[in-house]
Amino acid sequence: MFKLYKNLKAADWLIVALIVGITVAQVFFTMELTDKISDIVGAIRAVSAGVPGATVGDIWREGGIMLAFAVCTALCQVAVCFAAAKVSSDLSATLRGKVYAKVESFSIAEVNRFSTPSLITRTTNDIQQVHMANVMTLRMLIYAPIMAIWAICKINASSGELTAATAVAVIVLVVCIAAVMLLVMPKFRLMQKLTDRLNGVTRENLTGIRVVRAYNAEDYQQNKFEKANTEFTGTQLFTGRLLALMSPIMMLVMNGLTLAIYWIGASLMNAGEIEYQTIVSFMTLASQVIMAFLMMLMMFILLPRASVAAKRINEVLETELSVKDPETETPVKECGTVEFRDVSFRYPDADADVFEHISFRAEKGQTIAFIGSTGSGKSTLINLVPRFYDATEGEVLVDGVNVKELKQSTLRDKIGYVPQKGVLFSGTVAENIAFGGKADRQEIEEAAKIAEADGFIGEMENGYDSPIAQGGKNVSGGQKQRLSIARAVATRPEIMIFDDSFSALDYRTDKQVRANLKEHLAGVTNLIVAQRIGTIMDADKIIVLDKGKAVGEGTHRELLENCDVYREIALSQLSKEELGL
């Protein structure tokens, strides 16, 4: 957990130093308050016994001083609370920013390694656990040891017998706390993993709610949730019950110490070794010691879980990226070209390559299409171009330069990417088409026309200023795809990547969009993954993939004549007459 403190700013460290100073002052005033309790008891006894010179004014004077110390103690406590909240909030904000930035730099491999629910939990719940622990650390973990040591030193100066009784009580508390912590620490680690699982099941159910209802699978999903929830609840109950034992143990030890002090104190008073006010003062000091250990107990309840959370946060921050920018960027030699040189790819921890020994070259303005059976590696192949993954073997070149020798920002500025499932974000239609770019309204509208999206946009109540719900829930699948195509067009890229991006379009719209792209983006290189023969018939080159290998390459007509796999796919979709056979 302490690794995270390197993220504190210099100003926050100054506040921490101020907290330490104020805490020392708070302990001083508390100790002085304890002494004044003894003094006021002595003054009362003196007035009651009729000691010459003793007056009620003495009681009021000691009471006034006692009140002043109490006010100072309260002010110190308030100051520490405000300062602790400031430092902890700053650290939490910094951590959230760094975790978010780190996740943004992850390749798909790192995202899959952690899983989306886990990354969400680490960014929210885990950082919240650390925040709470930091607040309590600054408020209690500094105060408690100082108070305990100061009080023990004053106790030791009062009586050896009473000091021994206090020491026994402290040892019993330490042993009990240590035993409980040894039992709950593994459970705290498990709880964070179970939180990830619970979030995962919930997210899965909400994402697939239509399918769940379509198949009347509510009971099935409910059972999955109940299983995860029951396991989480059982672990939570186990830790809660163990920690709940600490409160009665603390009270038992505290009450036992009180009885011991009274018993030992009575014996010492009978022997004339100490006075009554000394016992009162000692009782107050002993209670301060116990309270200090009670505070530390509260910390021991929070710290184990916070420690687990901090470890999970550090795992994200310290993750080695599989896709990195080069130290020095290589200047580009060409424009709009894509080349694969004997490229193979294997997912991390996989036993076999997704595809192997793929080679081709796309010249500026050419359209290269990829087709094949499901699982043949088409989408994975084109994902190597924007470096969502890096090739296991071989080279991927863009504009004559290995993509590993280009900064990711430079590389992706050249590319317009349209995923299979159109992804939209909360905002307006215009904001989704421009999406982080600098396209003006005219360019946005032109891109929408090319993507055949201007028609349905015009029918919306506010046109291009109409709101888009998160995930594009208020538009259809075909509208999502057209807006995604418009977004890619608006960037004015050198290379367009279409990952089966026309699948949700009807044949007429599909044909018209491709015609618009050919007319308005004549100099742009197109890489198209498609399932429909009609989408790729006019491509300059078609590469046929089967079981991870390129089994055919050529034009539509050439492949019909010399590639059995392509012919089989074509005949499954179109008649011989439509294919011209």
C-alpha positions in Angstrom: 0.0 0.0 0.0 2.8 2.4 0.8 3.9 2.1 -2.8 1.0 4.3 -3.7 2.3 7.2 -1.6 4.8 8.0 -4.2 1.9 9.4 -6.1 1.4 12.1 -3.5 2.3 15.6 -4.6 4.9 17.8 -2.8 2.1 20.0 -1.3 0.4 16.9 0.1 3.6 15.8 1.8 3.7 19.2 3.5 0.2 18.7 4.7 1.2 15.3 6.0 4.0 16.9 8.0 1.6 19.5 9.3 -0.8 16.6 10.4 2.1 15.0 12.3 2.8 18.3 14.1 -0.9 19.0 14.9 -1.2 15.4 16.1 1.7 15.8 18.5 0.0 19.0 19.8 -3.3 17.1 20.2 -1.6 14.4 22.3 0.1 17.1 24.4 -3.2 18.8 25.1 -4.9 15.4 25.9 -2.1 14.5 28.4 -2.4 17.9 30.0 -6.1 17.4 30.2 -5.5 14.2 32.0 -3.2 15.9 34.5 -5.9 18.6 35.1 -8.4 15.9 36.0 -6.0 14.8 38.8 -5.5 18.4 39.8 -9.3 19.2 39.9 -9.9 16.0 42.0 -7.2 17.1 44.4 -8.7 20.6 44.6 -12.2 19.2 45.4 -10.8 16.9 48.0 -8.8 19.8 49.6 -12.0 22.0 49.8 -14.0 19.1 51.2 -11.4 18.3 53.8 -11.2 22.0 54.8 -7.5 22.3 54.0 -6.3 25.9 54.9 -6.1 28.1 51.8 -8.2 25.8 49.7 -11.2 27.5 48.1 -13.9 26.9 45.5 -12.0 29.4 43.3 -9.2 26.8 43.0 -11.7 24.4 41.5 -13.0 27.0 39.0 -9.5 27.9 38.0 -8.5 24.3 37.4 -11.8 23.7 35.6 -11.2 26.7 33.3 -7.7 25.5 32.4 -9.1 22.0 31.8 -11.8 23.5 29.5 -9.1 25.4 27.5 -7.1 22.2 27.0 -10.3 20.4 25.9 -11.1 23.2 23.3 -7.5 23.0 22.0 -7.8 19.2 21.7 -11.0 19.6 19.7 -9.5 22.2 17.4 -6.5 20.0 16.7 -8.8 17.1 15.9 -10.9 19.1 13.5 -7.7 20.4 11.7 -6.4 16.9 11.4 -9.7 15.7 9.9 -9.8 18.4 7.3 -6.1 17.9 6.3 -6.5 14.1 6.1 -9.6 14.4 3.9 -7.6 16.8 1.6 -4.6 14.5 1.2 -6.6 11.4 0.8 -8.9 12.9 -1.8 -5.9 14.3 -3.8 -4.3 10.8 -3.7 -7.5 9.1 -4.8 -8.0 11.6 -7.7 -4.4 11.0 -8.8 -4.8 7.3 -8.7 -8.0 7.3 -10.6 -6.4 9.4 -13.3 -3.3 7.2 -13.5 -5.3 4.0 -13.6 -7.6 5.4 -16.3 -4.6 6.6 -18.4 -2.9 3.2 -17.9 -5.9 1.3 -19.0 -6.3 3.6 -22.0 -2.7 2.6 -23.0 -3.5 -1.1 -22.7 -3.7 -3.3 -25.8 -6.6 -5.7 -26.1 -4.3 -8.4 -24.7 -3.9 -6.5 -21.4 -7.6 -5.7 -21.2 -8.5 -9.4 -21.7 -5.9 -10.4 -19.1 -7.6 -8.3 -16.3 -11.1 -8.4 -17.7 -13.4 -5.4 -18.0 -15.3 -5.9 -14.7 -12.0 -6.3 -12.7 -10.7 -3.0 -14.2 -13.9 -1.2 -13.3 -13.6 -2.6 -9.7 -10.0 -1.5 -9.4 -10.8 2.0 -10.6 -13.7 2.5 -8.3 -14.1 0.1 -5.3 -10.4 -0.6 -4.8 -9.4 3.1 -4.9 -12.3 3.9 -2.5 -11.0 1.2 -0.1 -7.5 2.9 -0.2 -9.1 6.3 0.3 -10.9 5.3 3.5 -7.8 3.6 4.8 -5.7 6.7 4.1 -8.2 9.0 5.9 -8.1 6.7 9.0 -4.3 6.3 8.8 -3.7 10.0 8.9 -6.4 10.5 11.6 -5.6 7.5 13.8 -2.5 5.6 12.9 -0.3 8.6 13.7 -2.2 9.6 16.8 -2.6 6.2 18.4 1.1 5.2 18.7 2.1 8.6 20.0 -0.7 8.6 22.5 0.0 5.0 23.6 3.8 5.6 24.0 3.2 8.9 25.8 0.6 7.5 28.2 2.7 4.4 28.9 5.7 6.5 29.8 3.5 8.5 32.3 2.0 5.3 33.7 5.5 3.9 34.2 6.5 6.9 36.3 3.4 6.4 38.6 3.6 2.8 39.8 5.4 -0.3 38.8 2.5 -2.6 39.8 0.0 -0.6 37.8 2.3 -0.5 34.9 2.6 -4.3 34.9 -1.2 -4.6 34.9 -1.4 -2.3 31.9 1.4 -4.2 30.1 -0.5 -7.5 30.5 -3.6 -5.9 29.1 -1.7 -4.6 26.1 0.0 -7.9 25.4 -3.4 -9.7 25.5 -4.8 -7.1 23.0 -1.8 -7.5 20.6 -2.1 -11.3 20.6 -5.8 -11.2 19.9 -5.4 -8.6 17.1 -2.6 -10.6 15.5 -4.6 -13.9 15.6 -7.7 -12.2 14.0 -5.6 -10.6 11.3 -3.9 -13.8 10.3 -7.4 -15.4 9.8 -9.0 -12.5 7.9 -6.2 -11.4 5.5 -6.7 -14.3 3.1 -10.4 -13.7 3.2 -10.0 -10.0 2.3 -8.0 -11.1 -0.8 -10.7 -13.5 -1.7 -13.4 -10.8 -1.2 -11.9 -8.6 -3.9 -11.8 -11.5 -6.4 -15.4 -12.3 -5.5 -16.3 -8.7 -6.1 -14.9 -8.9 -9.6 -16.9 -12.1 -10.2 -20.1 -10.5 -8.9 -19.6 -7.4 -11.1 -18.9 -9.7 -14.1 -22.1 -11.7 -13.6 -24.1 -8.5 -13.2 -22.6 -6.8 -16.2 -23.0 -10.0 -18.3 -26.7 -10.2 -17.4 -27.4 -6.5 -18.1 -25.6 -6.6 -21.4 -27.4 -9.7 -22.6 -30.8 -8.9 -21.1 -32.6 -9.3 -24.4 -31.2 -12.8 -25.0 -31.9 -13.8 -21.4 -35.6 -12.8 -21.8 -35.9 -14.3 -25.2 -34.9 -17.7 -23.9 -36.7 -17.4 -20.6 -33.4 -17.9 -18.9 -34.0 -15.5 -16.0 -33.9 -18.4 -13.5 -30.6 -19.7 -15.0 -29.0 -16.2 -14.7 -30.5 -15.8 -11.3 -28.9 -19.0 -10.2 -25.5 -17.8 -11.5 -25.9 -14.5 -9.6 -27.1 -16.3 -6.4 -24.0 -18.6 -6.5 -21.6 -15.6 -6.8 -23.6 -13.6 -4.3 -23.8 -16.5 -1.8 -20.0 -17.1 -2.0 -19.3 -13.3 -1.5 -21.8 -13.1 1.4 -20.3 -16.2 3.1 -16.8 -14.7 2.9 -18.1 -11.3 4.1 -19.9 -12.9 7.1 -16.8 -14.9 8.1 -14.6 -11.8 8.2 -17.4 -9.7 9.8 -17.9 -12.3 12.6 -14.2 -12.5 13.4 -13.9 -8.8 13.5 -17.0 -8.5 15.6 -15.3 -10.6 18.3 -12.7 -7.8 18.7 -15.2 -5.4 20.3 -16.2 -7.7 23.2 -12.6 -8.7 23.7 -11.5 -5.1 23.9 -14.3 -4.4 26.5 -13.4 -7.4 28.5 -9.7 -6.4 28.6 -10.6 -2.8 29.4 -13.0 -3.8 32.2 -10.4 -6.3 33.5 -7.7 -3.6 33.5 -10.1 -1.2 35.4 -10.8 -3.8 38.1 -7.0 -4.6 38.3 -6.2 -0.9 38.7 -8.9 -0.4 41.4 -7.7 -3.6 43.3 -4.0 -2.7 43.1 -4.7 0.9 43.7 -6.7 0.2 46.9 -3.8 -2.0 48.2 -1.3 0.8 47.5 -3.5 3.4 49.1 -3.8 1.3 52.2 -0.1 1.1 52.3 0.1 4.8 51.9 2.2 4.6 48.7 -0.2 6.6 46.5 -3.0 9.0 46.8 -6.6 8.8 45.4 -6.1 11.4 42.7 -3.1 9.4 41.4 -5.4 6.4 40.9 -7.9 8.7 39.1 -5.1 10.0 36.8 -3.8 6.5 36.3 -7.3 5.3 35.3 -7.5 8.1 32.7 -4.1 7.3 31.3 -4.9 3.5 31.1 -8.1 4.3 29.3 -6.1 6.4 26.8 -3.8 3.5 26.2 -6.7 1.2 25.6 -8.4 3.8 23.3 -5.2 4.0 21.4 -5.2 0.3 20.8 -8.8 0.4 19.9 -8.0 3.0 17.2 -5.2 0.7 16.0 -7.7 -2.1 15.9 -10.0 -0.1 13.6 -7.0 0.5 11.4 -6.2 -3.2 11.4 -9.8 -3.8 10.2 -9.4 -1.4 7.3 -5.7 -1.9 6.4 -5.8 -5.6 5.3 -8.6 -5.0 2.8 -7.0 -1.7 1.7 -3.7 -3.5 1.3 -5.2 -6.0 -1.0 -6.9 -3.2 -3.0 -3.6 -1.3 -3.2 -1.9 -4.4 -4.6 -4.5 -4.7 -7.2 -4.2 -1.0 -8.2 -0.4 -1.4 -8.4 -0.8 -4.5 -10.6 -2.5 -2.2 -13.2 -0.1 0.7 -12.8 3.0 -1.6 -13.0 1.7 -3.7 -15.9 4.3 -4.0 -18.7 2.6 -2.9 -22.0 2.8 -5.4 -24.9 2.3 -2.6 -27.4 4.8 0.2 -26.9 5.9 3.3 -28.7 9.4 3.4 -30.1 11.9 5.7 -28.6 12.6 7.2 -32.0 10.0 7.4 -34.7 11.1 6.3 -38.2 10.1 8.7 -41.0 7.5 7.4 -43.4 8.6 6.6 -47.0 5.2 6.1 -48.8 1.6 7.1 -48.4 -1.4 4.9 -48.0 0.3 1.5 -48.4 -0.1 -1.6 -46.2 2.1 -4.6 -46.4 2.3 -7.9 -44.6 5.5 -9.8 -44.8 5.3 -13.4 -43.7 3.1 -12.5 -40.7 1.9 -15.0 -38.0 0.0 -14.3 -34.9 -0.8 -16.2 -31.7 -2.8 -15.0 -28.7 -1.0 -14.9 -25.4 -1.0 -18.3 -23.7 -2.6 -19.9 -26.8 -1.3 -23.2 -28.1 -1.6 -22.5 -31.8 -1.4 -19.6 -34.2 -4.6 -17.9 -35.3 -3.0 -17.5 -38.7 0.4 -18.0 -40.1 2.7 -16.8 -43.0 0.4 -14.2 -44.4 1.9 -11.9 -47.1 0.3 -9.3 -49.3 0.7 -5.6 -50.3 -2.0 -3.0 -50.7 -1.0 0.0 -52.8 -2.4 3.5 -52.3 -6.1 3.7 -53.4 -6.5 -0.1 -53.7 -9.3 -2.1 -52.0 -8.1 -5.4 -50.4 -10.8 -7.7 -49.1 -10.6 -10.7 -46.7 -13.1 -13.5 -46.6 -13.3 -16.9 -45.0 -15.1 -19.1 -42.6 -15.8 -18.0 -39.0 -12.6 -18.3 -36.9 -10.2 -18.1 -39.9 -8.5 -15.0 -38.4 -9.8 -12.2 -40.7 -10.6 -9.7 -37.9 -7.5 -10.5 -36.0 -5.4 -10.0 -39.1 -6.6 -6.4 -39.8 -6.4 -5.6 -36.0 -2.6 -5.8 -36.5 -2.6 -2.7 -38.7 -3.6 -0.2 -36.0 -1.6 -2.3 -33.5 -4.4 -3.5 -31.3 -2.1 -6.5 -31.2 1.5 -7.0 -32.4 2.4 -9.7 -34.8 4.1 -12.7 -33.3 6.3 -13.2 -36.4 6.9 -11.2 -39.5 6.4 -7.5 -40.2 3.4 -5.3 -40.7 4.3 -2.1 -42.7 2.3 1.0 -43.1 3.6 3.6 -45.6 6.7 1.5 -45.9 7.6 1.5 -42.2 7.2 -1.3 -39.6 4.2 -0.3 -37.4 6.4 -1.0 -34.4 8.7 1.9 -35.5 5.8 4.4 -35.5 4.2 6.1 -32.5 0.7 4.7 -32.0 -0.8 8.2 -32.3 1.0 8.8 -35.6 -0.1 5.4 -36.9 -3.7 5.8 -35.9 -3.9 9.3 -37.4 -3.5 7.6 -40.7 -6.3 5.0 -40.2 -10.1 5.2 -40.2 -11.4 2.2 -38.3 -15.0 0.8 -38.5 -15.6 -2.1 -36.1 -18.1 -4.9 -36.8 -20.4 -3.7 -34.1 -20.9 0.0 -34.3 -19.8 1.8 -31.1 -21.4 5.1 -30.2 -20.9 7.3 -27.2 -23.2 9.5 -25.2 -23.4 13.0 -26.8 -24.9 14.3 -30.0 -24.8 12.9 -33.5 -22.3 15.5 -34.6 -20.1 14.8 -31.6 -20.1 11.1 -32.4 -19.1 11.7 -36.1 -16.4 14.2 -35.2 -15.4 12.1 -32.1 -12.3 13.8 -30.7 -11.4 15.2 -34.1 -11.4 18.6 -35.6 -14.0 18.1 -38.3 -16.3 21.2 -38.7 -20.0 21.0 -39.3 -19.6 21.0 -43.1 -17.2 18.0 -43.0 -19.5 16.2 -40.5 -22.4 16.6 -42.9 -20.3 15.5 -45.9 -19.1 12.4 -44.0 -22.7 11.5 -43.1 -23.8 11.8 -46.8 -21.0 9.5 -47.9 -22.1 7.0 -45.2 -25.8 7.3 -46.3 -26.6 8.5 -42.7 -27.9 12.0 -43.6 -31.4 10.7 -44.4 -32.2 9.3 -40.9 -30.3 12.1 -39.2 -32.5 14.7 -41.0 -35.6 12.9 -39.6 -34.4 13.3 -36.0 -35.9 16.1 -34.0 -32.7 18.1 -33.7 -30.8 16.7 -36.7 -27.1 16.6 -36.1 -27.6 18.0 -32.6 -29.9 15.1 -31.6 -28.7 13.2 -28.5 -27.2 9.7 -28.8 -27.7 7.5 -25.7 -24.8 5.7 -24.2 -23.9 2.8 -26.4 -26.2 4.1 -29.1 -29.3 2.5 -27.6 -31.7 4.9 -29.2 -30.6 4.1 -32.8 -30.8 0.8 -34.8 -27.9 -1.5 -35.7 -27.7 -0.3 -39.3 -27.8 3.4 -38.2 -24.9 2.6 -35.7 -22.9 1.2 -38.6 -23.5 4.2 -40.9 -22.6 6.6 -38.1 -19.4 4.6 -37.4 -18.5 4.7 -41.1 -19.2 8.5 -41.1 -16.9 8.9 -38.1 -14.1 7.1 -40.0 -14.7 9.2 -43.1 -14.6 12.4 -41.2 -11.0 11.8 -40.1 -9.8 11.9 -43.7 -7.5 8.9 -43.3 -5.0 7.4 -45.7 -6.2 3.9 -44.9 -9.8 2.7 -44.1 -10.4 -0.5 -42.2 -13.8 -2.1 -42.4 -14.2 -5.1 -40.0 -17.4 -6.6 -41.4 -18.8 -3.2 -41.2 -21.5 -3.6 -43.8 -23.2 -6.6 -42.3 -26.1 -4.7 -40.7 -26.9 -2.8 -43.9 -29.3 -3.9 -46.5 -27.9 -4.7 -50.0 -29.1 -1.4 -51.5 -27.5 0.7 -48.8 -24.4 -1.5 -48.8 -23.9 -0.9 -52.5 -24.6 2.8 -52.3 -22.2 3.3 -49.4 -19.4 1.5 -51.2 -20.1 3.5 -54.3 -19.9 6.8 -52.3 -16.7 5.7 -50.7 -15.2 4.9 -54.1 -16.2 8.2 -55.5 -15.3 10.5 -52.7 -12.3 8.7 -51.2 -10.6 7.5 -54.4 -7.1 7.8 -53.1 -7.8 6.0 -49.8 -6.6 2.4 -49.3 -9.4 0.1 -48.1 -9.0 -3.1 -46.1 -12.4 -4.9 -45.9 -13.3 -7.9 -43.9 -16.7 -9.3 -45.1 -18.9 -12.3 -45.1 -21.0 -11.3 -48.1 -19.6 -11.9 -51.5 -21.6 -9.0 -52.9 -19.6 -6.6 -50.7 -16.2 -7.6 -52.0 -16.8 -8.6 -55.7 -15.4 -5.3 -56.9 -12.2 -5.4 -54.7 -8.9 -5.1 -56.5 -7.7 -8.1 -54.6 -9.4 -10.7 -52.4 -7.5 -12.8 -49.9 -9.3 -16.1 -48.9 -8.5 -17.4 -45.4 -9.2 -20.9 -44.2 -8.0 -22.4 -40.9 -5.4 -19.6 -40.4 -3.9 -19.8 -43.9 -4.2 -17.9 -47.1 -5.6 -20.4 -49.6 -6.5 -18.0 -52.4 -5.6 -14.5 -53.7 -6.8 -12.6 -56.7 -9.8 -10.9 -58.1 -13.4 -12.2 -57.8 -13.3 -13.7 -61.3 -9.9 -15.3 -60.7 -10.9 -16.9 -57.4 -14.1 -18.3 -58.8 -11.9 -20.2 -61.3 -9.0 -21.3 -59.2 -10.0 -21.3 -55.5 -12.4 -24.0 -54.3 -13.0 -22.4 -50.9 -14.0 -19.1 -52.4 -16.2 -20.8 -55.0 -18.0 -22.7 -52.2 -18.6 -19.5 -50.2 -19.9 -17.7 -53.3 -22.2 -20.4 -54.4 -23.7 -20.6 -50.9 -24.8 -17.0 -51.2 -25.5 -16.3 -54.9 -26.7 -18.4 -57.8 -24.5 -19.4 -60.8 -26.4 -16.9 -62.9 -25.7 -14.1 -60.4 -22.0 -15.1 -60.4 -21.9 -15.3 -64.1 -20.9 -19.0 -64.1 
